[in-house]
Amino acid sequence: MLLPDIDLLQSFVWIYERGTVSAAADTLGRSQAAISMRLKKLEELAGHPLFSRTHHRLVPTAAGQRLFERAKPLLLTHAGLAELFSTPGVVGRLRIGLPDDYALSFFTQVLQEFGALHPNVELEIVCSLSWLLAEQVAAGELDLALVTMQQRPRTAIPLRLLSLVWAGATHFKWSQSDPLPIAVYPDGCAFRALMTPILDHAAIPWRIAFVSRSSAGIQSSVRSGLAVTAMAQDTLPSDIVDCGEALGLPPLGVSEVCLLRHPAAENAATERMEKTILRHFGVRRAAGK
């Protein structure tokens, strides 16, 4: 049995995540023809199509979905091993900030990978609101921060677009003749800034039922069945559901996660954590960085 090499799998994953050969080619710095040839070779090895072709995008087949679920972790492991063998042991202290709902969801995998590669780095993790974290990075109180802002800071590195949903308890009840009770973070929160104008535009009356600075407080109010809120679909706990369609609420769209770095944070620990985060999100560093 012939197994695909890393380059073929890497090209496949980028096509899967970007949706087109041209976008994958731009990301990898290769020609479209070269990436198309890699995809053709991989499909020949697999013995069946990995994507169905549409006018604008490549849509994964069932076989493509199965391959992606196995190939993505393999590529992350391969990249981590390459870094382990190419860099000396890193020591030091790293201060990183992020909203606590991110810390409880996708950032766990980043920590696992970083900790395995650099066990001698002391990590200080600060959980707070994004706009406060941005201020701490600017003041040099944090080396790095993952944030979601109403407007992306000029120096930020975009990481991922998050699909936002209306999150509620399965037993939440609401009469459309009453204002919609919502749970929100304090002023300055990007999710709060999205929710209320969208409700206003849809002529849906609303009222703030709960305000909390932590996701634990927001989720507690939602679990009580007394309010709904906006959450990233990727961070929904298992006991909170996307209730927007059932309630007839307007779509919330997307919000962007980006990475901030203090310009004076030039130590090896910060550099390695930034590389780990970018690799996890599938982001290539710009040339010269």
PLY file of the C-alpha trace (Angstrom):
ply
format ascii 1.0
element vertex 289
property float x
property float y
property float z
element edge 288
property int vertex1
property int vertex2
end_header
0.00 0.00 0.00
1.32 3.45 -0.95
0.87 6.13 1.69
0.69 9.84 0.77
3.64 12.02 1.71
3.34 15.07 3.94
3.30 17.56 1.04
0.25 15.88 -0.50
-1.60 15.86 2.80
-0.65 19.46 3.52
-1.99 20.59 0.15
-5.18 18.60 0.69
-5.79 20.15 4.13
-5.28 23.68 2.80
-7.70 23.04 -0.08
-10.22 21.62 2.42
-9.93 24.62 4.75
-9.71 27.33 2.07
-12.27 25.82 -0.29
-10.40 26.41 -3.55
-7.16 25.32 -5.19
-6.20 28.94 -5.86
-6.54 29.94 -2.18
-4.51 26.91 -1.11
-1.85 27.74 -3.71
-1.60 31.33 -2.44
-1.22 30.09 1.14
1.47 27.56 0.26
3.31 29.82 -2.17
2.88 27.36 -5.04
1.26 27.55 -8.46
-2.35 26.44 -8.92
-1.13 23.83 -11.39
1.22 22.33 -8.80
-1.50 22.13 -6.13
-3.96 20.66 -8.65
-1.42 17.97 -9.53
-0.96 17.14 -5.84
-4.71 16.79 -5.39
-4.97 14.59 -8.48
-2.17 12.35 -7.21
-3.78 12.08 -3.76
-7.15 11.16 -5.27
-5.43 8.51 -7.39
-3.86 7.05 -4.24
-7.19 7.17 -2.42
-9.00 5.55 -5.34
-11.93 7.97 -5.25
-12.70 11.71 -5.40
-11.99 13.73 -2.28
-13.96 16.78 -3.44
-16.97 17.43 -5.61
-16.52 20.36 -7.96
-18.86 23.36 -7.98
-18.56 26.68 -9.81
-16.95 28.49 -6.89
-15.76 25.95 -4.31
-14.58 22.42 -3.80
-16.95 20.58 -1.49
-15.48 17.61 0.44
-16.93 14.20 -0.27
-17.51 11.73 2.56
-14.08 10.27 1.80
-12.56 13.75 1.87
-14.15 14.44 5.24
-12.75 11.22 6.68
-9.28 11.96 5.33
-9.30 15.50 6.74
-10.24 14.24 10.21
-7.14 12.05 10.19
-4.76 14.24 8.20
-5.11 17.45 10.24
-3.89 15.98 13.57
-1.11 14.17 11.71
0.15 17.42 10.17
0.09 19.18 13.55
2.07 16.32 15.06
4.56 16.36 12.19
5.08 20.13 12.53
5.58 19.77 16.27
8.17 17.03 15.81
10.01 19.11 13.23
10.20 21.99 15.69
11.34 19.68 18.48
14.29 18.44 16.43
15.22 21.82 14.98
15.24 24.04 18.09
17.10 23.90 21.40
15.24 23.73 24.69
13.35 26.94 25.46
13.10 28.35 28.98
11.60 31.52 30.39
8.25 33.04 31.27
5.40 33.82 28.93
2.36 35.96 29.68
-0.62 35.29 27.43
-4.19 36.54 27.62
-7.47 35.34 26.14
-11.19 35.32 26.90
-12.06 32.49 29.26
-14.45 30.79 26.81
-11.52 30.45 24.39
-9.36 29.06 27.21
-11.99 26.39 27.86
-12.34 25.38 24.21
-9.86 25.46 21.33
-6.88 26.87 23.27
-6.56 23.63 25.23
-5.02 21.93 22.19
-2.53 24.80 21.77
-1.43 24.40 25.40
-1.06 20.65 25.04
1.18 21.00 22.00
3.24 23.86 23.44
3.67 22.17 26.82
4.86 18.94 25.21
7.47 20.79 23.14
8.57 23.34 25.75
7.99 21.93 29.25
10.43 24.37 30.90
8.50 27.52 29.97
6.48 29.09 32.80
3.09 30.15 31.46
0.97 32.89 33.01
-2.53 32.84 31.49
-4.75 35.86 32.01
-8.46 35.55 31.18
-10.35 38.78 30.62
-12.39 40.75 28.10
-10.76 41.23 24.72
-10.55 45.02 24.85
-8.88 44.86 28.27
-6.41 42.26 27.01
-5.56 44.51 24.06
-4.79 47.33 26.50
-2.56 45.01 28.54
-0.61 43.98 25.45
-0.15 47.62 24.48
1.09 48.41 28.00
3.58 45.52 27.94
1.73 43.64 30.68
1.11 40.70 28.33
3.35 39.22 25.65
0.56 37.74 23.54
-3.23 37.80 23.49
-5.99 36.10 21.54
-8.81 38.60 21.15
-12.03 39.35 19.32
-12.41 43.07 18.69
-15.04 45.23 17.02
-12.25 46.50 14.77
-9.07 44.56 14.18
-6.01 46.40 15.55
-3.51 47.33 12.84
-0.78 45.05 14.16
-3.04 42.05 14.82
-2.69 38.75 12.96
-6.09 37.38 11.88
-6.51 33.74 12.87
-10.03 32.53 12.26
-13.58 33.64 11.59
-15.97 32.27 14.19
-19.61 31.59 13.34
-21.79 33.19 15.99
-25.08 31.68 17.15
-27.86 32.52 19.55
-27.14 30.32 22.56
-29.83 29.23 24.97
-31.03 26.46 27.23
-33.27 23.78 25.77
-36.01 24.89 28.17
-35.77 28.63 27.31
-39.21 30.12 26.63
-39.92 33.49 25.05
-43.06 35.16 23.82
-42.38 37.44 20.84
-44.74 39.97 22.40
-42.15 40.49 25.14
-38.63 41.95 24.89
-36.02 39.25 24.32
-33.95 38.79 27.52
-30.24 38.72 26.71
-27.10 38.06 28.75
-24.16 40.28 27.82
-20.62 41.16 28.73
-19.91 44.80 29.73
-19.65 47.57 27.14
-16.72 47.06 24.78
-17.49 43.40 24.05
-17.56 42.62 20.31
-20.35 40.05 20.73
-22.52 42.55 22.60
-21.87 45.15 19.91
-23.17 42.70 17.29
-26.27 41.47 19.11
-28.17 44.61 19.86
-27.98 46.36 16.43
-29.01 43.11 14.71
-32.05 42.83 16.98
-32.88 46.51 16.42
-32.62 46.06 12.64
-35.00 43.09 12.84
-37.40 45.18 14.98
-37.14 42.69 17.84
-37.42 44.39 21.23
-34.85 43.29 23.78
-33.76 43.87 27.34
-30.52 43.18 29.19
-31.31 40.54 31.78
-27.76 39.71 32.93
-24.35 41.35 32.72
-21.16 39.46 33.58
-17.43 39.86 32.93
-16.89 36.08 32.73
-18.17 33.35 30.45
-19.03 31.33 33.57
-21.47 34.06 34.60
-22.92 34.36 31.11
-23.32 30.61 30.73
-24.90 30.30 34.16
-27.58 32.84 33.22
-28.19 31.05 29.91
-28.40 27.62 31.58
-31.03 29.02 33.94
-33.33 29.49 30.95
-33.78 33.16 31.74
-31.79 34.65 28.83
-30.03 33.98 25.54
-26.70 35.31 24.36
-24.30 35.32 21.40
-21.62 32.64 21.44
-19.12 31.27 18.98
-20.47 27.98 17.68
-17.09 26.33 18.34
-17.32 27.18 22.05
-20.90 26.01 22.77
-20.98 23.74 25.84
-22.84 20.47 25.37
-25.79 21.62 27.49
-26.33 24.91 25.63
-27.86 24.87 22.14
-28.09 27.04 19.04
-31.66 28.29 19.44
-31.73 31.11 16.90
-33.71 29.37 14.17
-36.21 27.89 16.61
-36.87 31.33 18.12
-36.98 33.12 14.76
-33.98 35.31 15.58
-31.83 36.90 12.85
-28.40 35.40 12.02
-25.48 36.89 13.94
-22.84 36.36 11.26
-19.19 35.92 12.12
-16.55 37.42 14.37
-12.78 37.30 14.02
-10.21 35.90 16.43
-6.84 37.60 16.07
-3.44 37.47 17.75
-1.78 40.46 19.37
1.90 40.59 20.34
3.75 43.26 22.26
6.54 44.60 20.02
9.15 44.22 22.77
8.26 40.56 23.42
11.19 39.09 21.50
12.07 36.19 23.79
12.20 32.60 22.54
9.16 31.50 24.55
6.95 34.15 22.94
8.30 33.28 19.50
7.56 29.56 19.98
4.07 30.16 21.35
3.23 32.44 18.42
4.42 29.73 16.01
2.33 27.12 17.82
-0.79 29.30 17.68
-0.34 30.11 13.99
0.24 26.46 13.19
-2.87 25.42 15.13
-5.02 27.90 13.21
-3.38 27.08 9.88
-1.96 30.57 9.40
1.31 31.13 7.57
3.55 33.88 8.86
4.14 36.71 6.40
7.52 36.81 4.72
10.17 38.58 6.77
8.40 37.95 10.08
0 1
1 2
2 3
3 4
4 5
5 6
6 7
7 8
8 9
9 10
10 11
11 12
12 13
13 14
14 15
15 16
16 17
17 18
18 19
19 20
20 21
21 22
22 23
23 24
24 25
25 26
26 27
27 28
28 29
29 30
30 31
31 32
32 33
33 34
34 35
35 36
36 37
37 38
38 39
39 40
40 41
41 42
42 43
43 44
44 45
45 46
46 47
47 48
48 49
49 50
50 51
51 52
52 53
53 54
54 55
55 56
56 57
57 58
58 59
59 60
60 61
61 62
62 63
63 64
64 65
65 66
66 67
67 68
68 69
69 70
70 71
71 72
72 73
73 74
74 75
75 76
76 77
77 78
78 79
79 80
80 81
81 82
82 83
83 84
84 85
85 86
86 87
87 88
88 89
89 90
90 91
91 92
92 93
93 94
94 95
95 96
96 97
97 98
98 99
99 100
100 101
101 102
102 103
103 104
104 105
105 106
106 107
107 108
108 109
109 110
110 111
111 112
112 113
113 114
114 115
115 116
116 117
117 118
118 119
119 120
120 121
121 122
122 123
123 124
124 125
125 126
126 127
127 128
128 129
129 130
130 131
131 132
132 133
133 134
134 135
135 136
136 137
137 138
138 139
139 140
140 141
141 142
142 143
143 144
144 145
145 146
146 147
147 148
148 149
149 150
150 151
151 152
152 153
153 154
154 155
155 156
156 157
157 158
158 159
159 160
160 161
161 162
162 163
163 164
164 165
165 166
166 167
167 168
168 169
169 170
170 171
171 172
172 173
173 174
174 175
175 176
176 177
177 178
178 179
179 180
180 181
181 182
182 183
183 184
184 185
185 186
186 187
187 188
188 189
189 190
190 191
191 192
192 193
193 194
194 195
195 196
196 197
197 198
198 199
199 200
200 201
201 202
202 203
203 204
204 205
205 206
206 207
207 208
208 209
209 210
210 211
211 212
212 213
213 214
214 215
215 216
216 217
217 218
218 219
219 220
220 221
221 222
222 223
223 224
224 225
225 226
226 227
227 228
228 229
229 230
230 231
231 232
232 233
233 234
234 235
235 236
236 237
237 238
238 239
239 240
240 241
241 242
242 243
243 244
244 245
245 246
246 247
247 248
248 249
249 250
250 251
251 252
252 253
253 254
254 255
255 256
256 257
257 258
258 259
259 260
260 261
261 262
262 263
263 264
264 265
265 266
266 267
267 268
268 269
269 270
270 271
271 272
272 273
273 274
274 275
275 276
276 277
277 278
278 279
279 280
280 281
281 282
282 283
283 284
284 285
285 286
286 287
287 288
